[in-house]
Amino acid sequence: MRVKASFTAILFMTCCLFMIVGCQQKKQYPEDKPVPQSIQKAILAKYPEATVTGYDKDNAGTEVNIKDKGVKKEVLLGKKDEWLSTKFDIHAEDVPVNIIDNLANSAYHEYRIVEVIQIDKPSGTFYVFKLEHENNEVNLTFNSEAQLLK
């Protein structure tokens, strides 16, 4: 009985600790406080139909979470609220065919696609693949011209 009670107490305290740490990790705006006009303006200029769901501002810039046409996206704005990048998960079938073909013809053709993240930047669009094969994991990045970058 004592072991079971001790285990339950430890499990409860561990869960509480994770909840406290998790709540402190991300400082998002309170729901009763409006999104600053400059952030809202920057987001709507790039994504007119988007809704801001949260943001975290620090000295380097602002990370803004949005929902755009049903897709959750993470937008990075610079110090002056200029758009730097947007990243979001996509399905492998939504990746351009030439990129999938290059992946299939690469040394990683036996790897399984676990996740694909699209990153839009002023310099172009990039696709980051998280791949697995047996006990190996690898991340590969392709540009929109289907060139493997890493």
Rosetta constraint file for C-alpha pairs under 8 A:
AtomPair CA 1 CA 5 HARMONIC 6.21 0.50
AtomPair CA 2 CA 6 HARMONIC 6.00 0.50
AtomPair CA 3 CA 7 HARMONIC 6.00 0.50
AtomPair CA 4 CA 8 HARMONIC 6.12 0.50
AtomPair CA 5 CA 9 HARMONIC 6.15 0.50
AtomPair CA 6 CA 10 HARMONIC 6.13 0.50
AtomPair CA 7 CA 11 HARMONIC 6.04 0.50
AtomPair CA 8 CA 12 HARMONIC 6.05 0.50
AtomPair CA 9 CA 13 HARMONIC 6.17 0.50
AtomPair CA 10 CA 14 HARMONIC 6.08 0.50
AtomPair CA 11 CA 15 HARMONIC 6.22 0.50
AtomPair CA 12 CA 16 HARMONIC 6.26 0.50
AtomPair CA 13 CA 17 HARMONIC 6.12 0.50
AtomPair CA 14 CA 18 HARMONIC 6.28 0.50
AtomPair CA 15 CA 19 HARMONIC 6.22 0.50
AtomPair CA 16 CA 20 HARMONIC 6.19 0.50
AtomPair CA 17 CA 21 HARMONIC 6.13 0.50
AtomPair CA 18 CA 22 HARMONIC 5.84 0.50
AtomPair CA 19 CA 23 HARMONIC 6.12 0.50
AtomPair CA 20 CA 24 HARMONIC 6.39 0.50
AtomPair CA 21 CA 25 HARMONIC 6.19 0.50
AtomPair CA 22 CA 26 HARMONIC 7.37 0.50
AtomPair CA 23 CA 27 HARMONIC 7.95 0.50
AtomPair CA 26 CA 56 HARMONIC 7.11 0.50
AtomPair CA 27 CA 55 HARMONIC 7.62 0.50
AtomPair CA 27 CA 56 HARMONIC 5.71 0.50
AtomPair CA 28 CA 54 HARMONIC 5.41 0.50
AtomPair CA 28 CA 55 HARMONIC 5.12 0.50
AtomPair CA 28 CA 56 HARMONIC 5.32 0.50
AtomPair CA 29 CA 33 HARMONIC 6.66 0.50
AtomPair CA 29 CA 34 HARMONIC 7.93 0.50
AtomPair CA 29 CA 35 HARMONIC 7.41 0.50
AtomPair CA 29 CA 54 HARMONIC 5.99 0.50
AtomPair CA 29 CA 55 HARMONIC 6.08 0.50
AtomPair CA 29 CA 56 HARMONIC 7.20 0.50
AtomPair CA 30 CA 34 HARMONIC 7.99 0.50
AtomPair CA 35 CA 39 HARMONIC 6.82 0.50
AtomPair CA 35 CA 40 HARMONIC 6.34 0.50
AtomPair CA 35 CA 52 HARMONIC 7.80 0.50
AtomPair CA 36 CA 40 HARMONIC 6.31 0.50
AtomPair CA 37 CA 41 HARMONIC 5.93 0.50
AtomPair CA 38 CA 42 HARMONIC 6.20 0.50
AtomPair CA 38 CA 81 HARMONIC 6.77 0.50
AtomPair CA 39 CA 43 HARMONIC 6.23 0.50
AtomPair CA 39 CA 81 HARMONIC 6.22 0.50
AtomPair CA 40 CA 44 HARMONIC 6.09 0.50
AtomPair CA 40 CA 52 HARMONIC 7.56 0.50
AtomPair CA 41 CA 45 HARMONIC 6.06 0.50
AtomPair CA 42 CA 46 HARMONIC 6.66 0.50
AtomPair CA 42 CA 81 HARMONIC 6.33 0.50
AtomPair CA 42 CA 82 HARMONIC 6.76 0.50
AtomPair CA 42 CA 83 HARMONIC 7.07 0.50
AtomPair CA 43 CA 47 HARMONIC 5.68 0.50
AtomPair CA 43 CA 48 HARMONIC 7.35 0.50
AtomPair CA 43 CA 50 HARMONIC 7.40 0.50
AtomPair CA 43 CA 52 HARMONIC 7.97 0.50
AtomPair CA 44 CA 48 HARMONIC 4.32 0.50
AtomPair CA 44 CA 49 HARMONIC 7.08 0.50
AtomPair CA 44 CA 50 HARMONIC 6.69 0.50
AtomPair CA 46 CA 83 HARMONIC 7.96 0.50
AtomPair CA 47 CA 68 HARMONIC 6.92 0.50
AtomPair CA 49 CA 68 HARMONIC 6.13 0.50
AtomPair CA 49 CA 69 HARMONIC 6.81 0.50
AtomPair CA 50 CA 66 HARMONIC 6.20 0.50
AtomPair CA 50 CA 67 HARMONIC 5.48 0.50
AtomPair CA 50 CA 68 HARMONIC 4.29 0.50
AtomPair CA 50 CA 69 HARMONIC 6.88 0.50
AtomPair CA 51 CA 66 HARMONIC 5.41 0.50
AtomPair CA 51 CA 67 HARMONIC 5.30 0.50
AtomPair CA 51 CA 68 HARMONIC 6.57 0.50
AtomPair CA 52 CA 64 HARMONIC 7.00 0.50
AtomPair CA 52 CA 65 HARMONIC 5.97 0.50
AtomPair CA 52 CA 66 HARMONIC 4.38 0.50
AtomPair CA 52 CA 67 HARMONIC 6.59 0.50
AtomPair CA 53 CA 64 HARMONIC 7.72 0.50
AtomPair CA 53 CA 65 HARMONIC 5.44 0.50
AtomPair CA 53 CA 66 HARMONIC 5.23 0.50
AtomPair CA 53 CA 67 HARMONIC 6.92 0.50
AtomPair CA 54 CA 64 HARMONIC 5.92 0.50
AtomPair CA 54 CA 65 HARMONIC 5.06 0.50
AtomPair CA 54 CA 66 HARMONIC 7.06 0.50
AtomPair CA 55 CA 62 HARMONIC 6.78 0.50
AtomPair CA 55 CA 63 HARMONIC 5.53 0.50
AtomPair CA 55 CA 64 HARMONIC 4.23 0.50
AtomPair CA 55 CA 65 HARMONIC 5.85 0.50
AtomPair CA 56 CA 62 HARMONIC 5.63 0.50
AtomPair CA 56 CA 63 HARMONIC 5.26 0.50
AtomPair CA 56 CA 64 HARMONIC 6.52 0.50
AtomPair CA 57 CA 61 HARMONIC 5.90 0.50
AtomPair CA 57 CA 62 HARMONIC 4.25 0.50
AtomPair CA 57 CA 63 HARMONIC 6.42 0.50
AtomPair CA 58 CA 62 HARMONIC 6.26 0.50
AtomPair CA 59 CA 79 HARMONIC 7.11 0.50
AtomPair CA 60 CA 78 HARMONIC 6.72 0.50
AtomPair CA 60 CA 79 HARMONIC 5.99 0.50
AtomPair CA 61 CA 76 HARMONIC 7.29 0.50
AtomPair CA 61 CA 77 HARMONIC 5.62 0.50
AtomPair CA 61 CA 78 HARMONIC 4.43 0.50
AtomPair CA 61 CA 79 HARMONIC 4.39 0.50
AtomPair CA 61 CA 80 HARMONIC 7.57 0.50
AtomPair CA 61 CA 81 HARMONIC 7.14 0.50
AtomPair CA 62 CA 76 HARMONIC 5.85 0.50
AtomPair CA 62 CA 77 HARMONIC 5.06 0.50
AtomPair CA 62 CA 78 HARMONIC 6.44 0.50
AtomPair CA 62 CA 79 HARMONIC 7.27 0.50
AtomPair CA 62 CA 81 HARMONIC 7.29 0.50
AtomPair CA 63 CA 74 HARMONIC 6.74 0.50
AtomPair CA 63 CA 75 HARMONIC 5.75 0.50
AtomPair CA 63 CA 76 HARMONIC 4.68 0.50
AtomPair CA 63 CA 77 HARMONIC 6.35 0.50
AtomPair CA 64 CA 74 HARMONIC 5.75 0.50
AtomPair CA 64 CA 75 HARMONIC 5.01 0.50
AtomPair CA 64 CA 76 HARMONIC 6.27 0.50
AtomPair CA 64 CA 77 HARMONIC 7.57 0.50
AtomPair CA 65 CA 72 HARMONIC 7.17 0.50
AtomPair CA 65 CA 73 HARMONIC 5.86 0.50
AtomPair CA 65 CA 74 HARMONIC 4.71 0.50
AtomPair CA 65 CA 75 HARMONIC 6.26 0.50
AtomPair CA 66 CA 72 HARMONIC 5.80 0.50
AtomPair CA 66 CA 73 HARMONIC 5.31 0.50
AtomPair CA 66 CA 74 HARMONIC 6.37 0.50
AtomPair CA 66 CA 75 HARMONIC 7.37 0.50
AtomPair CA 67 CA 71 HARMONIC 5.31 0.50
AtomPair CA 67 CA 72 HARMONIC 4.49 0.50
AtomPair CA 67 CA 73 HARMONIC 6.08 0.50
AtomPair CA 68 CA 72 HARMONIC 6.46 0.50
AtomPair CA 68 CA 73 HARMONIC 7.11 0.50
AtomPair CA 71 CA 88 HARMONIC 7.74 0.50
AtomPair CA 72 CA 88 HARMONIC 6.59 0.50
AtomPair CA 73 CA 86 HARMONIC 6.63 0.50
AtomPair CA 73 CA 87 HARMONIC 5.82 0.50
AtomPair CA 73 CA 88 HARMONIC 4.80 0.50
AtomPair CA 73 CA 89 HARMONIC 7.87 0.50
AtomPair CA 74 CA 86 HARMONIC 5.55 0.50
AtomPair CA 74 CA 87 HARMONIC 5.33 0.50
AtomPair CA 74 CA 88 HARMONIC 6.39 0.50
AtomPair CA 75 CA 83 HARMONIC 7.54 0.50
AtomPair CA 75 CA 84 HARMONIC 7.64 0.50
AtomPair CA 75 CA 85 HARMONIC 5.80 0.50
AtomPair CA 75 CA 86 HARMONIC 4.33 0.50
AtomPair CA 75 CA 87 HARMONIC 6.58 0.50
AtomPair CA 76 CA 83 HARMONIC 6.37 0.50
AtomPair CA 76 CA 84 HARMONIC 5.48 0.50
AtomPair CA 76 CA 85 HARMONIC 5.22 0.50
AtomPair CA 76 CA 86 HARMONIC 6.22 0.50
AtomPair CA 77 CA 81 HARMONIC 4.92 0.50
AtomPair CA 77 CA 82 HARMONIC 5.20 0.50
AtomPair CA 77 CA 83 HARMONIC 4.65 0.50
AtomPair CA 77 CA 84 HARMONIC 5.34 0.50
AtomPair CA 77 CA 85 HARMONIC 7.23 0.50
AtomPair CA 78 CA 82 HARMONIC 5.10 0.50
AtomPair CA 78 CA 83 HARMONIC 6.43 0.50
AtomPair CA 78 CA 84 HARMONIC 6.27 0.50
AtomPair CA 84 CA 121 HARMONIC 6.08 0.50
AtomPair CA 84 CA 122 HARMONIC 6.86 0.50
AtomPair CA 85 CA 119 HARMONIC 6.77 0.50
AtomPair CA 85 CA 120 HARMONIC 5.47 0.50
AtomPair CA 85 CA 121 HARMONIC 4.52 0.50
AtomPair CA 85 CA 122 HARMONIC 7.20 0.50
AtomPair CA 86 CA 119 HARMONIC 5.58 0.50
AtomPair CA 86 CA 120 HARMONIC 5.14 0.50
AtomPair CA 86 CA 121 HARMONIC 6.72 0.50
AtomPair CA 87 CA 117 HARMONIC 6.58 0.50
AtomPair CA 87 CA 118 HARMONIC 5.53 0.50
AtomPair CA 87 CA 119 HARMONIC 4.33 0.50
AtomPair CA 87 CA 120 HARMONIC 6.36 0.50
AtomPair CA 88 CA 117 HARMONIC 5.49 0.50
AtomPair CA 88 CA 118 HARMONIC 5.54 0.50
AtomPair CA 88 CA 119 HARMONIC 6.77 0.50
AtomPair CA 89 CA 115 HARMONIC 7.40 0.50
AtomPair CA 89 CA 116 HARMONIC 5.85 0.50
AtomPair CA 89 CA 117 HARMONIC 4.44 0.50
AtomPair CA 89 CA 118 HARMONIC 6.22 0.50
AtomPair CA 90 CA 94 HARMONIC 6.55 0.50
AtomPair CA 90 CA 95 HARMONIC 7.67 0.50
AtomPair CA 90 CA 115 HARMONIC 7.86 0.50
AtomPair CA 90 CA 116 HARMONIC 5.66 0.50
AtomPair CA 90 CA 117 HARMONIC 5.86 0.50
AtomPair CA 90 CA 118 HARMONIC 6.55 0.50
AtomPair CA 91 CA 95 HARMONIC 7.13 0.50
AtomPair CA 91 CA 115 HARMONIC 7.70 0.50
AtomPair CA 91 CA 116 HARMONIC 6.49 0.50
AtomPair CA 92 CA 113 HARMONIC 7.61 0.50
AtomPair CA 92 CA 115 HARMONIC 7.78 0.50
AtomPair CA 92 CA 116 HARMONIC 6.36 0.50
AtomPair CA 95 CA 99 HARMONIC 6.91 0.50
AtomPair CA 95 CA 100 HARMONIC 6.83 0.50
AtomPair CA 95 CA 127 HARMONIC 7.80 0.50
AtomPair CA 96 CA 100 HARMONIC 6.65 0.50
AtomPair CA 97 CA 101 HARMONIC 6.03 0.50
AtomPair CA 98 CA 102 HARMONIC 6.22 0.50
AtomPair CA 98 CA 145 HARMONIC 7.93 0.50
AtomPair CA 98 CA 146 HARMONIC 6.04 0.50
AtomPair CA 99 CA 103 HARMONIC 6.20 0.50
AtomPair CA 99 CA 142 HARMONIC 7.08 0.50
AtomPair CA 99 CA 144 HARMONIC 7.58 0.50
AtomPair CA 99 CA 145 HARMONIC 7.58 0.50
AtomPair CA 99 CA 146 HARMONIC 4.51 0.50
AtomPair CA 99 CA 147 HARMONIC 7.69 0.50
AtomPair CA 100 CA 104 HARMONIC 6.07 0.50
AtomPair CA 101 CA 105 HARMONIC 6.18 0.50
AtomPair CA 102 CA 106 HARMONIC 6.09 0.50
AtomPair CA 102 CA 146 HARMONIC 6.65 0.50
AtomPair CA 102 CA 147 HARMONIC 7.94 0.50
AtomPair CA 103 CA 108 HARMONIC 6.76 0.50
AtomPair CA 103 CA 109 HARMONIC 6.31 0.50
AtomPair CA 104 CA 108 HARMONIC 7.15 0.50
AtomPair CA 104 CA 109 HARMONIC 4.62 0.50
AtomPair CA 105 CA 109 HARMONIC 6.10 0.50
AtomPair CA 110 CA 133 HARMONIC 6.88 0.50
AtomPair CA 111 CA 131 HARMONIC 5.72 0.50
AtomPair CA 111 CA 132 HARMONIC 5.23 0.50
AtomPair CA 111 CA 133 HARMONIC 4.71 0.50
AtomPair CA 112 CA 131 HARMONIC 5.41 0.50
AtomPair CA 112 CA 132 HARMONIC 5.20 0.50
AtomPair CA 112 CA 133 HARMONIC 6.22 0.50
AtomPair CA 113 CA 129 HARMONIC 6.74 0.50
AtomPair CA 113 CA 130 HARMONIC 6.13 0.50
AtomPair CA 113 CA 131 HARMONIC 4.69 0.50
AtomPair CA 113 CA 132 HARMONIC 6.67 0.50
AtomPair CA 114 CA 129 HARMONIC 7.50 0.50
AtomPair CA 114 CA 130 HARMONIC 5.45 0.50
AtomPair CA 114 CA 131 HARMONIC 5.44 0.50
AtomPair CA 114 CA 132 HARMONIC 6.75 0.50
AtomPair CA 115 CA 129 HARMONIC 5.89 0.50
AtomPair CA 115 CA 130 HARMONIC 5.09 0.50
AtomPair CA 115 CA 131 HARMONIC 7.23 0.50
AtomPair CA 116 CA 127 HARMONIC 6.66 0.50
AtomPair CA 116 CA 128 HARMONIC 5.60 0.50
AtomPair CA 116 CA 129 HARMONIC 4.67 0.50
AtomPair CA 116 CA 130 HARMONIC 6.36 0.50
AtomPair CA 117 CA 127 HARMONIC 5.74 0.50
AtomPair CA 117 CA 128 HARMONIC 5.10 0.50
AtomPair CA 117 CA 129 HARMONIC 6.64 0.50
AtomPair CA 118 CA 125 HARMONIC 7.05 0.50
AtomPair CA 118 CA 126 HARMONIC 5.78 0.50
AtomPair CA 118 CA 127 HARMONIC 4.68 0.50
AtomPair CA 118 CA 128 HARMONIC 6.41 0.50
AtomPair CA 119 CA 125 HARMONIC 5.75 0.50
AtomPair CA 119 CA 126 HARMONIC 5.07 0.50
AtomPair CA 119 CA 127 HARMONIC 6.27 0.50
AtomPair CA 119 CA 128 HARMONIC 7.69 0.50
AtomPair CA 120 CA 124 HARMONIC 6.05 0.50
AtomPair CA 120 CA 125 HARMONIC 4.50 0.50
AtomPair CA 120 CA 126 HARMONIC 6.37 0.50
AtomPair CA 121 CA 125 HARMONIC 6.14 0.50
AtomPair CA 124 CA 143 HARMONIC 7.41 0.50
AtomPair CA 124 CA 144 HARMONIC 7.07 0.50
AtomPair CA 125 CA 143 HARMONIC 6.08 0.50
AtomPair CA 125 CA 144 HARMONIC 5.53 0.50
AtomPair CA 126 CA 141 HARMONIC 6.65 0.50
AtomPair CA 126 CA 142 HARMONIC 5.67 0.50
AtomPair CA 126 CA 143 HARMONIC 4.48 0.50
AtomPair CA 126 CA 144 HARMONIC 5.94 0.50
AtomPair CA 127 CA 141 HARMONIC 5.49 0.50
AtomPair CA 127 CA 142 HARMONIC 5.22 0.50
AtomPair CA 127 CA 143 HARMONIC 6.36 0.50
AtomPair CA 127 CA 144 HARMONIC 7.60 0.50
AtomPair CA 128 CA 139 HARMONIC 6.62 0.50
AtomPair CA 128 CA 140 HARMONIC 5.58 0.50
AtomPair CA 128 CA 141 HARMONIC 4.36 0.50
AtomPair CA 128 CA 142 HARMONIC 6.56 0.50
AtomPair CA 129 CA 139 HARMONIC 5.43 0.50
AtomPair CA 129 CA 140 HARMONIC 5.14 0.50
AtomPair CA 129 CA 141 HARMONIC 6.29 0.50
AtomPair CA 130 CA 137 HARMONIC 7.17 0.50
AtomPair CA 130 CA 138 HARMONIC 5.96 0.50
AtomPair CA 130 CA 139 HARMONIC 4.59 0.50
AtomPair CA 130 CA 140 HARMONIC 6.71 0.50
AtomPair CA 131 CA 137 HARMONIC 5.60 0.50
AtomPair CA 131 CA 138 HARMONIC 5.26 0.50
AtomPair CA 131 CA 139 HARMONIC 6.14 0.50
AtomPair CA 131 CA 140 HARMONIC 7.80 0.50
AtomPair CA 132 CA 136 HARMONIC 5.61 0.50
AtomPair CA 132 CA 137 HARMONIC 4.51 0.50
AtomPair CA 132 CA 138 HARMONIC 6.52 0.50
AtomPair CA 133 CA 137 HARMONIC 6.59 0.50
AtomPair CA 139 CA 150 HARMONIC 7.76 0.50
AtomPair CA 140 CA 148 HARMONIC 7.15 0.50
AtomPair CA 140 CA 149 HARMONIC 7.31 0.50
AtomPair CA 140 CA 150 HARMONIC 5.38 0.50
AtomPair CA 141 CA 148 HARMONIC 5.95 0.50
AtomPair CA 141 CA 149 HARMONIC 5.42 0.50
AtomPair CA 141 CA 150 HARMONIC 5.45 0.50
AtomPair CA 142 CA 146 HARMONIC 5.56 0.50
AtomPair CA 142 CA 147 HARMONIC 5.30 0.50
AtomPair CA 142 CA 148 HARMONIC 4.50 0.50
AtomPair CA 142 CA 149 HARMONIC 5.56 0.50
AtomPair CA 142 CA 150 HARMONIC 7.57 0.50
AtomPair CA 143 CA 147 HARMONIC 5.55 0.50
AtomPair CA 143 CA 148 HARMONIC 6.84 0.50
AtomPair CA 143 CA 149 HARMONIC 7.04 0.50
